[in-house]
């Protein structure tokens, strides 16, 4: 799978309110997940997703 096909999204966990997941689903259907719990979990998850998405954009720019 190409790394360039991933888009990372922040999602609050349904079973554990206040915990957040960052998920990316590849074109092949594989799911990649990072879990954030504790103080500032939402902020940390959003920052992680932003960094990963920025990395994806940078990779796309380099391959063109």
N, C-alpha and C positions, 0 to 999 in steps of 0.2 A: 504494500500500500504506500502511496505517496504521502509524505508528511503534509504536502500542500493542500490536501483534500480535507483537512480538519478545521473545524470552527468550534471554539470553546465557549460554552454558555454556563452561567451561574444559576443554580436552582436551589431553592430552600428544600430541605428534606421534609417530606410529608409526615414521617413517623417521629422525627425528632426536631420539632420547631426550634429555630435558632442555630441549627447545624446547616451547613451549605455544602453543595457539591459543585464541582466544575466538571462538565462532561463534554466530550467530543465524540462524535459518531463518524466513523470513516465510511467511505463509499462501499466498502466490503461488509458493512454492518457491525464491525467491531466497535465496542464502546470503551472509551478510556475515561476513568473517573479519578478525581482527587477530592478528598473529603476534608472539610475544615470545621473544627469544633472549638468551643471555648470563646474567650473574649475576642471581640472584633472579627468573628468568623466570616461574616458577610463581607466586610471590607477587605479582608485578606483574600477571600475567594474571588472577589471582583478584580482585585489587583492582579492576581495570578492569571485569570482569564484574559485580562487586557494585555498582559505581557506575552502570553502564549499566542494570542491573536496577532499582536504586533510582530512577533517572530515569524509567524506564517506569512504576513505581508512582506516582510523583509526577504524571506526565502523566495517568494514569487518574483520580487523585483530583481533578484540576483540571477534568476533563471531565464529572464527575458532577454 
